[in-house]
């Protein structure tokens, strides 16, 4: 049974890999379903705007809200394990506590206990939570994430009961191509984008979680709940994107050009825009900041290939990224939608440090090959001839049968090993300069 499960996992990875390589990334089947209009109608009916902040309702599937079990037993068991980690690592607990205290001060979370509510265990859901620590982040290193897929045996999870929604994102391929067109380009992201949107009061009890001010005191427990949209809940990307698009409609007449740029170049919480000169780019940046500020969404970490624009943004008190490693790509690479970007010299490149270390393992397994492929993110297809060649060389289609039967991987030839090493060397020195830079005519599908 263990072998079959692992084989199925490999097959799933392979299917996902080819879907991504095709650039026709599959969207949830709901995108083609008649429920799309109904989901959007309910979203528009449920959204409200007050004090420069939007409030939304969770997109429940029909009859699922009442079918959801509270999940408290699972959440309690996992929180006990988390408490043990806190006791063993006080620094970890201190960082975790600070994040939640900041949330409390910003009204991102609230105490169910302090509100003196009747603590009914019906019509609620308890979320397990944990920390994700990103050493490569220049801002928040520790992020608290909630497990909305958690459920007790035979019960539904919160994610099971919510619509995923549908894809409102611009095409990744075209967005990256557009980024290479302009002389002056700039990136920024929305600070804690999901957390700037309120959850309607009627849905907040479905985001309860357990906490303690003292891990060693069993009587210090507290029940908290989110008041804002949660990161990593299945419906959250849709709620964020739909809210932003709803908000942008307010500015069609006031800032028509910037409105169009944001519509086409805002990917989740990342803005990637460009203009032909610094003056135009500055206007777009300032208008973008004003538009999103009116939804309590603040653009930060401004990065640009233009030192002149960088200083002008800084003079206007915008939160530019002036961290020491911004131009030092040997420390932490700047990225545009996952693609490494050198803003100082303005080129895309492939950051191969992790790939180089991984290649040293040199294992002859299908899982290893898929893991190598997964470390090469190339949405534009710059090095497609190399990666596809290696995929076809190493993976015989007869051996990737999707029937869960364990099969052996054909041994690699010396030529294939050399090819992978050559690929790593090519990636190291492959600097992809601007493309379409001097086009006199910009095709409409790229505008």
C-alpha positions as a printed Julia matrix, in Angstrom:
447×3 Matrix{Float64}:
   0.0    0.0     0.0
   2.85   2.38    0.86
   4.4    1.83   -2.56
   1.13   2.6    -4.34
   0.6    5.78   -2.38
   4.09   7.02   -3.19
   3.7    6.11   -6.83
   0.42   7.97   -7.0
   2.15  11.0    -5.48
   4.84  10.86   -8.16
   2.22  10.57  -10.89
   0.35  13.55   -9.49
   3.55  15.57   -9.44
   4.25  14.6   -13.01
   0.8   15.64  -14.16
   1.11  18.98  -12.37
   4.57  19.5   -13.87
   3.32  19.1   -17.44
   0.33  21.33  -16.79
   2.68  24.1   -15.63
   5.11  23.52  -18.48
   2.22  23.96  -20.91
   1.58  27.44  -19.46
  -2.14  26.68  -19.7
  -2.39  26.34  -15.95
  -5.6   24.54  -15.12
  -8.08  26.56  -13.13
 -10.61  25.08  -10.76
 -13.43  23.39  -12.63
 -15.77  25.94  -11.11
 -14.38  28.39  -13.62
 -16.41  26.67  -16.32
 -19.36  25.81  -14.15
 -22.69  27.6   -13.91
 -21.89  28.33  -10.25
 -19.48  31.09  -11.33
 -22.21  33.66  -11.83
 -23.86  32.67   -8.56
 -20.59  32.97   -6.63
 -19.95  36.42   -8.09
 -23.5   37.56   -7.46
 -23.31  36.56   -3.8
 -19.9   38.2    -3.47
 -21.2   41.51   -4.82
 -24.25  41.32   -2.56
 -22.15  40.58    0.53
 -19.32  43.08    0.1
 -19.45  46.39    1.96
 -17.14  49.39    2.37
 -16.71  51.49    5.5
 -13.86  53.59    6.87
 -11.68  52.73    3.89
 -11.93  48.99    4.47
 -13.88  46.25    2.74
 -15.84  43.52    4.49
 -16.76  40.25    2.74
 -18.66  37.06    3.46
 -17.1   33.63    3.02
 -18.33  31.89   -0.16
 -20.05  28.86    1.37
 -21.11  25.93   -0.73
 -24.85  25.2    -0.49
 -25.88  23.65    2.85
 -22.24  23.18    3.88
 -22.07  25.79    6.62
 -24.43  23.84    8.89
 -22.7   20.53    8.08
 -19.33  21.67    9.41
 -18.14  19.99   12.62
 -16.28  22.27   15.04
 -12.9   20.45   14.78
 -11.96  21.49   18.33
 -10.51  18.11   19.28
  -8.04  18.16   16.39
  -7.12  21.79   16.99
  -6.58  21.12   20.73
  -4.33  18.13   20.09
  -2.16  20.04   17.66
  -2.01  23.07   19.91
  -0.7   20.89   22.73
   2.18  19.86   20.47
   2.77  23.51   19.61
   2.88  24.37   23.32
   5.63  21.79   23.82
   7.65  23.49   21.08
   7.14  26.83   22.81
   8.4   25.43   26.13
  11.48  23.95   24.45
  12.2   27.1    22.46
  11.36  30.37   24.28
  12.67  32.48   21.38
  10.25  30.75   19.03
   7.39  31.45   21.46
   8.46  35.09   21.77
   8.41  35.62   17.99
   5.09  33.81   17.63
   3.55  35.85   20.47
   4.72  39.13   18.97
   2.99  38.38   15.67
  -0.3   37.63   17.43
   0.01  40.64   19.73
   0.51  42.85   16.69
  -2.57  41.24   15.15
  -4.53  42.01   18.29
  -3.46  45.67   18.3
  -4.48  46.0    14.65
  -7.83  44.25   15.28
  -6.86  41.43   12.95
  -7.78  38.99   15.69
 -10.16  39.3    18.61
 -10.79  37.37   21.79
 -13.98  35.33   21.92
 -13.48  34.96   25.65
 -13.24  38.71   26.32
 -16.42  39.39   24.37
 -18.32  37.31   26.95
 -20.06  35.39   24.22
 -21.86  32.16   24.91
 -19.18  29.67   23.95
 -21.37  27.33   22.0
 -19.41  24.64   20.2
 -21.98  24.57   17.42
 -21.82  26.78   14.34
 -18.08  27.3    14.69
 -14.78  25.83   13.55
 -11.4   25.65   15.27
  -8.31  26.06   13.1
  -4.93  24.49   13.97
  -2.07  26.88   13.35
   1.7   26.87   13.05
   4.55  29.13   11.98
   6.25  29.36    8.63
   9.69  30.94    8.89
  11.24  32.45    5.78
  14.93  33.25    6.1
  14.91  34.95    2.69
  12.29  37.52    3.67
  13.38  41.13    4.14
  10.22  41.99    6.09
   8.23  39.53    8.24
  10.35  36.46    8.99
   7.7   34.49   10.88
   4.18  34.08    9.56
   1.37  32.33   11.41
  -0.56  30.09    9.03
  -3.85  28.33    9.68
  -4.74  24.85    8.49
  -8.18  25.15    6.92
  -7.85  21.63    5.49
  -7.78  20.09    8.96
 -10.67  17.86    9.98
 -11.45  14.97   12.29
 -12.05  11.51   10.86
 -15.22  11.36    8.8
 -15.81  15.1     9.01
 -15.43  18.03    6.61
 -12.76  20.7     6.7
 -13.4   24.41    6.33
 -11.86  24.26    2.85
 -14.27  21.47    1.91
 -17.18  23.76    2.66
 -16.0   26.86    0.8
 -16.04  27.63   -2.9
 -12.59  28.09   -4.37
 -14.01  30.76   -6.61
 -12.48  31.32  -10.02
  -9.31  32.72  -11.47
  -9.26  36.52  -11.72
  -5.48  36.81  -12.17
  -3.84  38.17  -15.31
  -1.95  35.76  -17.52
   1.47  35.14  -15.92
   3.23  34.7   -19.25
   1.94  37.99  -20.69
   2.61  39.84  -17.45
   6.27  38.84  -17.49
   6.59  39.7   -21.18
   5.11  43.16  -20.54
   7.61  43.65  -17.73
  10.46  43.3   -20.24
   9.07  45.9   -22.66
   9.42  49.17  -20.8
  12.51  51.26  -20.17
  11.48  51.99  -16.59
   9.94  49.19  -14.53
   8.86  49.09  -10.92
   7.56  46.48   -8.49
   5.82  46.71   -5.13
   3.62  44.56   -2.97
   0.58  45.16   -0.78
   1.42  44.9     2.91
  -0.42  41.92    4.4
  -2.97  42.08    1.59
  -5.31  39.33    2.81
  -5.38  40.8     6.3
  -6.69  44.15    5.05
 -10.1   42.68    4.2
 -12.56  42.09    7.03
 -14.62  38.92    7.42
 -18.29  39.46    8.06
 -19.27  38.97   11.7
 -21.54  36.04   10.87
 -18.55  34.03    9.61
 -15.93  34.86   12.24
 -16.71  31.98   14.58
 -15.58  29.64   11.82
 -12.06  31.03   12.23
 -11.54  30.3    15.93
  -8.17  29.15   17.21
  -6.52  28.37   20.56
  -3.8   30.42   22.23
  -2.03  30.85   25.53
  -0.04  33.65   27.14
   1.95  31.09   29.14
   2.7   27.66   27.59
   3.56  26.2    31.0
   0.28  27.29   32.63
  -2.62  25.05   31.68
  -5.12  27.67   32.93
  -3.91  30.47   30.66
  -5.72  29.28   27.54
  -7.76  31.64   25.4
 -10.04  31.33   22.38
  -9.3   33.82   19.63
 -10.72  34.27   16.16
  -9.79  36.06   12.97
 -11.58  39.2    11.87
  -9.79  39.32    8.5
  -9.41  37.06    5.47
  -7.03  34.19    6.21
  -3.99  33.36    4.16
  -4.07  29.8     2.74
  -7.82  29.28    2.95
  -9.08  27.94   -0.38
 -11.37  30.91   -1.04
  -8.94  33.63    0.06
  -7.21  34.3    -3.3
 -10.61  34.75   -4.94
 -11.82  37.04   -2.14
  -8.68  39.18   -2.38
  -8.7   39.44   -6.16
 -12.45  40.03   -6.39
 -12.24  42.75   -3.72
  -9.4   44.53   -5.51
 -11.21  44.41   -8.85
 -14.37  45.67   -7.17
 -12.34  48.54   -5.68
 -10.57  49.42   -8.95
 -13.91  50.14  -10.63
 -14.12  53.31   -8.56
 -11.14  54.75  -10.44
 -11.97  54.05  -14.08
 -12.72  57.74  -14.71
 -10.37  59.37  -12.19
  -7.2   57.46  -13.15
  -8.03  55.61  -16.4
  -4.44  54.77  -17.41
  -3.33  53.62  -13.97
  -6.59  51.71  -13.52
  -5.84  49.74  -16.7
  -2.26  49.05  -15.63
  -3.37  47.72  -12.25
  -6.1   45.6   -13.84
  -3.54  43.92  -16.09
  -0.43  43.88  -13.91
  -1.52  43.18  -10.34
  -0.89  39.52   -9.52
  -2.4   38.56   -6.14
  -0.64  41.18   -3.98
   2.26  42.07   -6.28
   2.28  45.06   -8.65
   4.59  45.0   -11.69
   4.28  48.04  -13.93
   6.39  49.94  -16.43
   6.54  53.15  -18.43
   8.72  54.72  -21.1
  10.25  57.35  -18.83
  10.69  58.24  -15.16
   8.08  61.03  -15.08
   5.31  58.77  -16.37
   6.38  55.96  -14.05
   6.31  58.28  -11.04
   2.76  59.39  -11.82
   1.6   55.77  -12.13
   3.3   54.84   -8.85
   1.71  57.72   -6.93
  -1.73  57.07   -8.4
  -1.43  53.34   -7.67
  -0.52  54.11   -4.08
  -3.5   56.44   -3.7
  -5.95  53.98   -5.25
  -5.01  51.07   -3.03
  -4.61  53.22    0.08
  -8.32  53.96   -0.14
  -8.9   50.25    0.56
  -6.4   50.27    3.47
  -3.97  48.41    1.22
  -0.54  49.98    1.34
   2.04  49.41   -1.38
   5.53  48.9     0.0
   8.98  47.51   -0.89
   9.14  49.58   -4.08
  11.87  48.33   -6.38
  12.9   49.77   -9.73
  15.64  49.58  -12.33
  15.84  53.39  -12.28
  17.94  55.06   -9.53
  16.25  58.37  -10.4
  12.78  56.96   -9.84
  13.97  55.21   -6.68
  15.06  58.52   -5.14
  11.88  60.3    -6.21
   9.74  57.63   -4.57
  11.83  57.87   -1.42
  11.49  61.66   -1.37
   7.71  61.23   -1.35
   7.94  58.95    1.69
   6.96  55.78   -0.12
   8.37  52.64    1.52
  11.15  51.79   -0.92
  13.25  48.67   -0.55
  16.6   50.06    0.54
  17.76  46.91    2.3
  21.51  46.2     1.94
  20.86  43.09   -0.14
  18.63  44.85   -2.69
  21.38  45.25   -5.26
  23.58  42.49   -3.86
  22.06  39.46   -5.59
  24.51  37.08   -3.94
  22.62  37.47   -0.65
  18.89  37.38   -1.5
  17.74  37.56   -5.1
  15.03  40.01   -6.1
  12.18  38.24   -7.82
   9.41  39.13  -10.22
   6.64  36.56   -9.87
   9.17  33.91   -8.88
  11.71  34.77  -11.6
  15.04  36.13  -10.32
  15.59  39.73  -11.41
  18.67  41.92  -11.14
  17.19  45.44  -10.82
  20.54  47.21  -11.01
  21.37  45.86  -14.47
  17.77  44.93  -15.29
  17.87  41.34  -16.47
  16.16  38.09  -15.57
  18.37  35.2   -14.56
  18.18  31.75  -13.02
  19.24  31.51   -9.4
  20.95  28.11   -9.38
  22.41  27.94   -5.88
  19.8   25.53   -4.52
  19.79  23.54   -7.76
  23.55  23.14   -7.67
  23.41  21.7    -4.14
  20.58  19.39   -5.09
  22.37  18.05   -8.16
  25.18  16.8    -5.93
  22.82  14.16   -4.51
  22.69  12.42   -7.9
  19.92   9.9    -7.29
  18.47   7.68  -10.03
  14.83   7.92   -9.08
  11.78   9.45  -10.71
  11.04  11.47   -7.6
  14.53  12.99   -7.72
  14.09  13.98  -11.37
  10.74  15.59  -10.65
  12.28  17.48   -7.75
  15.02  18.78  -10.06
  12.4   19.91  -12.56
  10.49  21.61   -9.76
  13.54  23.71   -8.9
  13.64  25.24  -12.37
  10.88  27.83  -12.58
  10.69  29.07  -16.16
   7.15  30.37  -16.9
   8.26  32.17  -20.07
   9.99  29.09  -21.45
  13.43  30.58  -22.01
  15.18  27.26  -21.4
  12.34  24.99  -22.45
  14.48  23.15  -25.02
  16.85  22.07  -22.25
  14.28  21.1   -19.63
  12.0   19.3   -22.06
  14.97  17.41  -23.49
  15.95  16.26  -20.05
  12.4   15.27  -19.17
  12.1   13.16  -22.28
  15.58  11.7   -21.9
  15.14  10.6   -18.32
  11.5    9.61  -18.24
  10.26   6.88  -20.51
   6.54   7.39  -21.08
   5.85   3.67  -20.54
   7.34   3.92  -17.06
   5.11   6.81  -16.01
   1.94   4.77  -16.19
  -0.68   6.26  -13.88
  -1.8    2.92  -12.46
   0.01   3.04   -9.14
   2.36   0.14   -9.98
   5.92   0.61   -8.85
   8.39   0.59  -11.74
  12.12   1.01  -11.99
  13.75   4.02  -13.52
  15.94   3.35  -16.52
  19.55   3.98  -15.61
  20.95   7.27  -16.83
  23.68   7.25  -19.42
  26.92   9.16  -18.91
  25.77  11.5   -21.67
  22.62  12.35  -19.72
  24.61  13.05  -16.57
  26.86  15.42  -18.5
  23.77  17.08  -19.98
  22.36  17.86  -16.54
  25.72  19.28  -15.42
  25.87  21.34  -18.6
  22.38  22.62  -17.92
  23.43  23.8   -14.47
  26.38  25.66  -15.97
  24.17  27.24  -18.62
  21.75  28.46  -15.98
  24.57  29.99  -13.98
  25.68  32.24  -16.83
  22.39  32.71  -18.64
  21.48  36.39  -18.25
  18.29  37.17  -20.14
  18.38  40.74  -21.36
  15.34  42.85  -22.21
  13.18  41.51  -25.0
  10.83  43.46  -27.24
  12.51  46.6   -25.9
  12.68  48.48  -29.15
   9.36  47.51  -30.68
   7.76  50.48  -32.38
   4.38  48.75  -32.26
   3.06  46.94  -29.21
   0.61  44.15  -30.07
  -2.78  44.68  -28.46
  -2.66  41.36  -26.59
   0.38  42.63  -24.63
  -1.09  46.0   -23.72
